Amino acid sequence: MAENILEVKNLKKYFKTHKGNVHAVDNVSFTLERGKTLGIVGESGCGKSTTGRTILRLIEPTSGEVYFEGRDISKLSGKEMTKLRKDMQIIFQDPFSSLDPRMTVSQLIAEPLKYHPILKTKSGKALEKETEETVLELMNTVGLAERLYNAYPHELDGGRRQRIGIARALALQPKLIVCDEPVSALDVSIQAQILNLLQELQKERGLTYIFITHNLSVVNHIADEIAVMYLGSIVEKAPVEELFENPLHPYTKALLSAIPVPEIHEARKEPVIQGEVVSPINLPDECRFYKRCPNRCDTCKNGVPALREVSPGHFVACTNCH
């Protein structure tokens, strides 16, 4: 049987406001096999990024459990989490704002090695030499030319800056990487290069990814499974081929219908959903998609539907989906 590197159980993250609790992540559960990629998709504000950061405990969860390699990390102390950081890394959406503009490329890539010493040499000039060799190796791995060793982030384009972020994430030889919309700010041609790089690294190093994006075409290219989020909850989860061929939840169908088609006269298979996303503050005890769903009925107001398996590996949270 396949080994699960990550198991998330009933994860919640609420933010308190003067009007009530914002349900950013609401009862999210899933498992992720080692060496696989889980794509998390949904419109802006659905809780994708907060889910990824809460799993890594960059944001502390309100409740729930996160098991990494069988160990519940949701209750670890700060010191224990620091030791675990090298195994769980993140690539941020905006490479420019996530990089210190006062540091060179080499300094940025070497920074994780100072806080999590994994090099064989411990001190002196030998350590400096080994650090330099490691940085150059990482630059070569992610496609950064050696001539950029002493360059600053503002001197580089978005694609190169994102390669620095990938090199930083790889520096500590992690097992799990959360990719938080790593290509959304890049040109299409650069997006393809970064996606291919991530796939090559996954094959070479056996990496496991959580790939967060709002672009279904991107997640179709890189993911093994897709989890669709709406208002902080997963409404459908399935293998990538199954989800595209047989979407069940009305929200998933609407997302797929919004993908541009190359034929200008081809009609959309599903209508675009109407209305606005309801406020995530103090949500009612009903289907999160109820007010925008074209197939809603009275039973949809009888509590939040739980994810149920309708076919092998295909889960959906909808009372009207079969």
PyMOL commands that set and color helices and strands:
alter all, ss='L'
color gray80, all
select helices_A, chain A and resi 48-55+78-87+105-115+124-142+146-148+153-155+158-170+188-205+216-222+240-245+250-257+290-292+298-301
alter helices_A, ss='H'
color red, helices_A
select strands_A, chain A and resi 4-17+20-33+37-41+63-68+71-72+88-91+176-180+208-212+225-230+233-239+308-311+314-316
alter strands_A, ss='S'
color yellow, strands_A
deselect
rebuild
show_as cartoon
